[in-house]
Amino acid sequence: MKKTLSFVLALLMILSVTAYASEEEFTPEPGAHWEEVSSGVKVWKNSIGSKWVHAWIEIRNTGTEPLYLSSASMDLEDAAGDFAQTLKSVNPFPQILMPGEVGVYDECTLADDDLPMKDLTVTSRLDVEPAKRSCIRYDVSSLKIKTDKYKQTKATGRVENGTDETADGMIYVAVLCYNKKGAYLGTLWTIVTDDIPAGDRQGFETMGADFEVKAEDVASTVAYAYPYQFQF
């Protein structure tokens, strides 16, 4: 009996140490901190021969404080590390990133004529600081990724206002898309301009993807709906 009890106690000690170690690994750093999760650049030509570039930097809030993400710029570099192109006023999704959440700076635009087609990297000048504004979020329901009659990949769904106040216009909806391996593909987004009374809901349809993606390539999503907020 004593041997059995000793074994059980030893096992519990091992499990408690293992659990503690696991918690330590994911413990956020006190204060405002973030880390880069992934980044990438893709260049391609569309059906009419126009050259496009899609660049992103995915970040995680690793601290204990909410972060405010202002629009920023990113530089593209070629394989030799030389400057290739600047992307200005890059949108963040979402604006306020809570501890543990993942957001992204994402831009898709026409590429310079001399931009290389491959072996590009992106460097950041991201504007991330402690949030002075409250994080306001709305639920996203009935989310679907689909292909419309023009063969564009879009996200559709509903924004649900579960707050006690009317959601005034300029509600951003951002759907971060990932493939089956968990790699970031791009963000489908739109702006809902109608007011949504407290307790009500409003349907949405994002703009067609301006990056290369098929609906069947999207295995998982992270959706954010929030009012546009300035921070000075």
HUPE-V350611 format. One line per field, one symbol per residue. psi: psi as a letter, one per 20 degrees, with the letter a starting at -180 (. if undefined). Layout:
BEGIN
psi=???
END
This chain:
BEGIN
psi=ghggggggggghgghhgggghghhhjpqppaoqrqpgrqrppprpahjjppqppqqopqpojaiqqqpoqqaqqqpqahijqpgqpoqlppqoagpoqpiqpaqpppprpqqhjpqirlqrpqqmqnprppiqqopqqqprkpqprpaijkqprpqbqppnjrjqporrlopppoppqaijjpphrpprrpoiqqoqpirqpqqprqqpjroqqhiiohrqopppqqppqp.
END
